[in-house]
Amino acid sequence: MDRKLLDLLVCPTTRQPLALLDDAGLKAVNAAVEAGTALRGDGSAQAAPLAQALVTRDRRTVYRVDDGIPVLLAEDAIATDGIPGFAAA
């Protein structure tokens, strides 16, 4: 993802800056997706694993990136509390 674009992106809900999710965090989120416990903002389970994602500064919210395009919709965001192995800041 382009660094200039990343510097401009913020969480639509909290306005916190976003950063690329590290490999350990991505692995933890995808394990929760596989287990059916990764819940989106609308209450539904995230069905597909993430290839890339953005995370808020406090590491409480993850946004997927589809084909290099960030999906910054609050209803599609994944809450990280309750995801085993996902370390919060």
C-alpha positions in Angstrom: 0.0 0.0 0.0 1.2 3.5 -0.9 2.8 5.2 2.2 1.3 8.6 1.3 -2.2 7.1 1.2 -1.6 5.3 4.4 -0.6 8.5 6.1 -4.0 10.0 5.2 -6.2 7.2 6.3 -8.1 7.3 9.6 -10.7 5.1 11.3 -14.1 6.4 10.2 -15.5 5.9 13.8 -12.7 7.0 16.1 -10.5 9.1 13.7 -7.4 7.2 14.9 -4.6 6.8 12.4 -4.4 3.4 10.7 -1.4 1.2 10.1 -0.8 -2.0 8.2 -1.6 -5.0 10.4 1.5 -7.0 11.2 1.8 -10.7 10.3 1.2 -11.9 13.9 -2.0 -9.9 14.1 -3.2 -11.0 10.6 -2.6 -14.6 11.6 -4.6 -14.2 14.8 -7.5 -12.5 13.0 -7.5 -15.2 10.3 -7.6 -17.9 12.9 -10.7 -16.2 14.4 -12.2 -15.9 10.9 -11.7 -19.7 10.4 -13.2 -20.4 13.8 -16.2 -18.1 13.0 -15.5 -15.8 16.0 -14.3 -12.7 14.1 -17.3 -10.4 14.2 -17.8 -7.4 12.0 -19.4 -4.1 13.1 -22.8 -5.2 11.9 -22.7 -8.3 14.1 -22.1 -10.8 11.3 -19.1 -13.1 11.2 -16.3 -12.3 8.8 -16.5 -15.1 6.2 -13.3 -14.8 4.2 -9.8 -14.7 5.5 -7.9 -11.4 5.1 -4.9 -11.1 2.8 -4.0 -7.6 4.2 -5.6 -5.3 6.8 -5.3 -2.0 8.5 -5.5 -1.6 12.3 -6.3 1.4 14.5 -3.6 2.8 16.8 -5.2 1.2 19.8 -5.4 -2.2 17.9 -9.1 -2.5 18.8 -10.4 -2.4 15.2 -9.2 -4.0 12.0 -10.3 -3.0 8.4 -9.7 -5.4 5.5 -7.9 -4.4 2.4 -9.3 -5.9 -0.8 -7.0 -5.9 -3.8 -5.1 -2.9 -2.4 -8.2 -0.9 -1.6 -9.0 -0.3 2.1 -12.6 -1.0 3.1 -13.2 1.7 5.7 -16.8 1.0 6.5 -17.7 0.8 10.2 -20.2 -2.1 9.6 -17.4 -4.1 8.0 -14.7 -3.4 10.6 -13.6 -6.4 12.8 -13.4 -5.8 16.6 -10.3 -7.4 18.0 -11.3 -7.8 21.6 -12.0 -11.4 22.2 -9.6 -12.6 19.4 -7.1 -15.0 21.0 -3.5 -14.1 20.3 -4.2 -10.6 19.2 -2.1 -8.3 21.3 -3.5 -4.9 22.0 -1.2 -1.9 22.4 
